[in-house]
Amino acid sequence: MGKCDKEAILLKEKTASSFGFEWAKFKDIFDSYEANFLSYISPIDKEFFKDKLVLDAGCGAGRHSYFAAKYGAKVVAFDLSKEVVRVASGNLKGLNAEVLQSDMYNFSYPQKFDYIFCIGVLHHLPDPQEGFSKLVSLLKENGTISIWVYGKKNNKLAQYIYEPLRKITTLIPHRILYCSVLPIALLVEITNRLKLPIFSYYAVFPFKTKWNDAFDVFSAPSAKYYDLHEIEDWFKQAGLRDVKVSYRMLDDTIKGVKGLGIK
């Protein structure tokens, strides 16, 4: 086994551990997550989901799968961690959804999918573009895929402050880090209550979401950031057409959508 293989395996193990802890702690699905989900996948809308076979690649606690199933889709979701699968299965109980344990590179299913979405996952992988290519291979002909990844534009705080700190914070045991980021979440909550422009994106979310994101920023073992043209290249190299790639409003992350009829 080469050095790169060992590093990839170690990153996979650390990622599973980090997100397993995170989604066990932050498993709630709040009403505000519905508009959040639709903003990630725009111009896809609620009506698009009816009677479609949909894949949620890297489902976390199942908050996006929950709404996709509510909109009338048959949802298949997967995640890397056994703990995450347990949490998501609980959140999706009673809905037309199944949750499987797998990594991005080795996931398989007996049917191809009408629609695949992958929100906030690819940028944590050892090889994000390879993960994207794997997802494209799971699409039906004329199927649609939406992704969302971290963007470089106006994101210097994340790239030059969060990332160096992450080299330290990822060494901290999860239970200690969980408590350590609480003051950050409280700061965001205070700025929202005072209606200050900083962190205004979080004003519509409950306090636990702010705590969740504070933990997420400093616990994920790896994260990468992209320009629009890099993501456009992913779609072009995958042979996709009718592509729309843009910065998502408010947070300068990148979303990409491919599908016939999408303008």
KOLLO-111900 format. One record per residue (C-alpha): x, y, z; residue number from 1. Coordinates in nm, 3 decimals. Example, Ala and Ser with C-alpha at 12.3 -4.5 7.8 and 13.67 -1.06 7.14 Angstrom:
residues 2
1.230;-0.450;0.780;1
1.367;-0.106;0.714;2
This chain:
residues 263
0.000;0.000;0.000;1
0.145;0.337;-0.105;2
0.173;0.650;0.104;3
-0.116;0.816;-0.077;4
-0.338;0.512;-0.016;5
-0.257;0.516;0.355;6
-0.329;0.887;0.378;7
-0.662;0.842;0.201;8
-0.762;0.558;0.437;9
-0.664;0.764;0.741;10
-0.862;1.062;0.612;11
-1.162;0.836;0.553;12
-1.145;0.703;0.909;13
-1.109;1.051;1.059;14
-1.395;1.183;0.847;15
-1.626;0.898;0.950;16
-1.543;0.956;1.315;17
-1.591;1.333;1.294;18
-1.924;1.328;1.113;19
-2.046;1.029;1.312;20
-2.008;1.234;1.630;21
-2.147;1.551;1.469;22
-2.470;1.407;1.337;23
-2.538;1.213;1.656;24
-2.523;1.545;1.842;25
-2.701;1.759;1.581;26
-2.967;1.528;1.442;27
-3.268;1.762;1.459;28
-3.453;1.859;1.142;29
-3.591;2.213;1.169;30
-3.851;2.378;0.945;31
-3.594;2.635;0.831;32
-3.396;2.356;0.665;33
-3.655;2.325;0.386;34
-3.583;2.664;0.228;35
-3.214;2.599;0.291;36
-3.231;2.272;0.096;37
-3.413;2.430;-0.197;38
-3.158;2.712;-0.212;39
-2.878;2.454;-0.244;40
-3.040;2.280;-0.541;41
-3.206;2.574;-0.719;42
-3.337;2.583;-0.993;43
-3.466;2.239;-0.893;44
-3.801;2.283;-0.714;45
-4.040;2.074;-0.506;46
-4.245;1.956;-0.803;47
-3.936;1.809;-0.969;48
-3.915;1.526;-0.711;49
-4.251;1.357;-0.759;50
-4.218;0.987;-0.850;51
-3.842;1.013;-0.910;52
-3.572;0.781;-0.780;53
-3.336;1.014;-0.595;54
-2.993;0.965;-0.438;55
-2.868;1.173;-0.146;56
-2.492;1.121;-0.156;57
-2.349;1.183;0.190;58
-2.679;1.230;0.370;59
-2.565;1.326;0.719;60
-2.862;1.327;0.954;61
-3.100;1.303;0.657;62
-3.228;1.659;0.664;63
-3.226;1.691;0.283;64
-3.354;1.339;0.219;65
-3.643;1.418;0.453;66
-3.775;1.695;0.230;67
-3.701;1.509;-0.094;68
-3.916;1.220;0.031;69
-4.187;1.461;0.147;70
-4.197;1.598;-0.208;71
-4.287;1.254;-0.345;72
-3.953;1.096;-0.434;73
-3.828;0.749;-0.353;74
-3.503;0.841;-0.176;75
-3.191;0.633;-0.138;76
-2.936;0.789;0.096;77
-2.591;0.681;0.203;78
-2.317;0.795;0.434;79
-1.977;0.677;0.547;80
-2.039;0.632;0.918;81
-2.249;0.359;1.080;82
-2.356;0.610;1.345;83
-2.472;0.857;1.079;84
-2.672;0.583;0.905;85
-2.844;0.508;1.236;86
-2.935;0.873;1.292;87
-3.058;0.928;0.935;88
-3.263;0.608;0.943;89
-3.439;0.735;1.254;90
-3.512;1.073;1.096;91
-3.648;0.913;0.778;92
-3.857;0.644;0.946;93
-4.202;0.619;0.788;94
-4.096;0.791;0.465;95
-4.024;0.635;0.127;96
-3.651;0.627;0.193;97
-3.373;0.382;0.267;98
-3.033;0.459;0.417;99
-2.721;0.261;0.335;100
-2.364;0.267;0.461;101
-2.098;0.329;0.198;102
-1.820;0.560;0.094;103
-1.854;0.777;-0.217;104
-1.617;0.576;-0.433;105
-1.768;0.232;-0.377;106
-2.141;0.299;-0.358;107
-2.356;0.083;-0.584;108
-2.729;0.032;-0.635;109
-2.926;-0.199;-0.866;110
-3.100;0.094;-1.040;111
-2.979;0.418;-1.195;112
-3.108;0.744;-1.048;113
-3.329;1.014;-1.198;114
-3.170;1.274;-0.973;115
-2.865;1.288;-0.749;116
-2.777;1.563;-0.506;117
-2.458;1.592;-0.305;118
-2.454;1.885;-0.064;119
-2.145;1.979;0.135;120
-1.968;1.646;0.091;121
-1.735;1.635;-0.209;122
-1.495;1.900;-0.077;123
-1.418;1.675;0.222;124
-1.303;1.380;0.008;125
-0.941;1.284;-0.069;126
-1.023;1.319;-0.442;127
-1.343;1.525;-0.485;128
-1.351;1.509;-0.865;129
-1.324;1.131;-0.859;130
-1.619;1.125;-0.619;131
-1.817;1.347;-0.856;132
-1.738;1.120;-1.151;133
-1.858;0.820;-0.951;134
-2.192;0.993;-0.887;135
-2.234;1.079;-1.255;136
-2.193;0.708;-1.337;137
-2.499;0.637;-1.121;138
-2.728;0.865;-1.324;139
-2.989;0.748;-1.572;140
-2.954;0.879;-1.925;141
-3.087;1.237;-1.921;142
-3.075;1.232;-1.541;143
-2.991;1.535;-1.330;144
-2.722;1.597;-1.069;145
-2.677;1.887;-0.826;146
-2.367;1.948;-0.614;147
-2.263;2.211;-0.362;148
-1.902;2.272;-0.260;149
-1.700;2.540;-0.083;150
-1.607;2.838;-0.303;151
-1.296;3.054;-0.297;152
-1.473;3.381;-0.378;153
-1.507;3.615;-0.077;154
-1.417;3.325;0.148;155
-1.079;3.436;0.281;156
-1.189;3.394;0.643;157
-1.242;3.022;0.583;158
-0.930;2.973;0.372;159
-0.680;3.172;0.578;160
-0.821;3.157;0.932;161
-1.039;2.848;0.965;162
-0.809;2.620;0.767;163
-0.489;2.689;0.968;164
-0.688;2.656;1.291;165
-0.837;2.330;1.168;166
-0.490;2.173;1.174;167
-0.501;2.219;1.551;168
-0.871;2.176;1.628;169
-0.896;1.842;1.444;170
-0.651;1.705;1.701;171
-0.888;1.789;1.986;172
-1.120;1.508;2.106;173
-1.468;1.559;1.965;174
-1.638;1.588;2.303;175
-1.401;1.865;2.409;176
-1.429;2.048;2.077;177
-1.809;2.021;2.098;178
-1.800;2.229;2.417;179
-1.515;2.454;2.304;180
-1.703;2.595;2.003;181
-2.009;2.686;2.210;182
-1.886;3.046;2.263;183
-1.861;3.090;1.886;184
-2.222;2.979;1.844;185
-2.324;3.216;2.123;186
-2.145;3.504;1.949;187
-2.334;3.432;1.628;188
-2.661;3.416;1.823;189
-2.594;3.753;1.986;190
-2.510;3.923;1.655;191
-2.832;3.783;1.507;192
-3.043;3.904;1.798;193
-2.886;4.251;1.770;194
-2.953;4.238;1.393;195
-2.591;4.313;1.312;196
-2.486;4.248;0.950;197
-2.212;4.001;1.048;198
-2.328;3.636;1.041;199
-2.671;3.756;0.918;200
-2.701;3.436;0.711;201
-2.774;3.250;1.036;202
-3.056;3.476;1.153;203
-3.327;3.239;1.025;204
-3.180;2.934;1.197;205
-3.220;2.809;1.555;206
-2.927;2.826;1.795;207
-2.847;2.456;1.759;208
-2.775;2.505;1.388;209
-2.520;2.773;1.473;210
-2.356;2.539;1.721;211
-2.364;2.262;1.460;212
-2.187;2.475;1.198;213
-1.929;2.602;1.446;214
-1.842;2.242;1.529;215
-1.843;2.142;1.162;216
-1.598;2.417;1.063;217
-1.334;2.303;1.311;218
-1.390;1.928;1.321;219
-1.387;1.814;0.956;220
-1.042;1.666;0.885;221
-1.013;1.812;0.534;222
-1.178;2.075;0.316;223
-1.107;2.214;-0.028;224
-1.221;2.535;-0.200;225
-1.302;2.592;-0.567;226
-1.344;2.853;-0.838;227
-1.639;2.840;-1.075;228
-1.426;2.737;-1.370;229
-1.289;2.436;-1.179;230
-1.640;2.302;-1.116;231
-1.744;2.380;-1.472;232
-1.452;2.163;-1.584;233
-1.580;1.876;-1.369;234
-1.914;1.888;-1.551;235
-1.756;1.922;-1.895;236
-1.512;1.636;-1.838;237
-1.803;1.418;-1.723;238
-1.976;1.483;-2.056;239
-2.276;1.658;-1.898;240
-2.483;1.916;-2.080;241
-2.734;2.189;-1.993;242
-2.507;2.285;-1.706;243
-2.560;2.572;-1.465;244
-2.278;2.655;-1.222;245
-2.301;2.958;-0.994;246
-2.211;3.099;-0.657;247
-2.487;3.043;-0.408;248
-2.620;3.369;-0.272;249
-2.524;3.471;0.084;250
-2.232;3.240;0.145;251
-2.024;3.231;-0.177;252
-2.018;2.855;-0.198;253
-2.055;2.694;-0.539;254
-2.346;2.495;-0.666;255
-2.367;2.311;-0.995;256
-2.669;2.163;-1.166;257
-2.697;1.953;-1.480;258
-3.019;1.852;-1.642;259
-3.222;1.876;-1.958;260
-3.458;2.170;-1.954;261
-3.273;2.359;-1.680;262
-3.185;2.714;-1.781;263
